[in-house]
Amino acid sequence: MKPAAWSISQRRSLHRPDELKAEVEQPAAGFAKVEVFGIEGPVWILPDFENRWRDPRRQQGLLMIARRLEHEPSVQGVSAHLLAVGEKP
């Protein structure tokens, strides 16, 4: 359950992948060895994405594409969501 004071709008930011990495690596954030992942990759843009996602075989293909491209800087920005992961020294 979300705390009453928490709001999705307070937690949302727009970043390019390189900006997110730089923000998380700032001394104030204190993370090292930061990696940025593109969560969906470009597959969410497909016009028949919903139909593909409902088919288990095709869903696996979509996930394979997302996994192969999650670290690719040239397409990370196409992903609808980014995830930054780092170590707290």
C-alpha positions, 0 to 999 in steps of 0.5 A, spaced: 500 500 500 502 506 498 503 512 503 498 517 503 503 522 501 506 518 495 504 521 488 506 518 482 507 525 479 512 526 484 516 520 482 516 521 475 522 524 471 524 524 463 531 522 462 535 520 456 539 514 458 546 518 458 542 523 463 540 518 467 546 514 468 550 521 470 544 523 475 545 516 479 553 517 478 553 524 482 556 524 488 550 526 492 546 519 489 552 515 491 552 510 486 558 506 483 558 501 477 552 504 474 548 501 468 542 503 465 537 498 462 532 499 457 526 495 459 521 494 453 526 496 448 523 498 441 518 492 441 512 496 445 511 500 438 509 495 434 502 496 432 500 489 433 504 489 440 498 486 444 496 481 439 503 478 439 504 479 447 498 474 448 501 469 444 506 465 449 511 463 443 511 470 440 511 473 447 518 470 448 520 473 441 519 480 444 522 478 451 528 476 447 529 482 443 528 486 449 533 483 453 538 483 447 537 491 446 537 493 453 544 495 454 544 498 446 545 505 447 543 507 440 536 504 442 535 505 449 532 511 449 526 508 445 524 504 451 518 507 454 522 505 461 529 506 463 532 502 469 538 504 473 542 499 477 548 501 481 552 499 487 552 503 493 559 503 496 
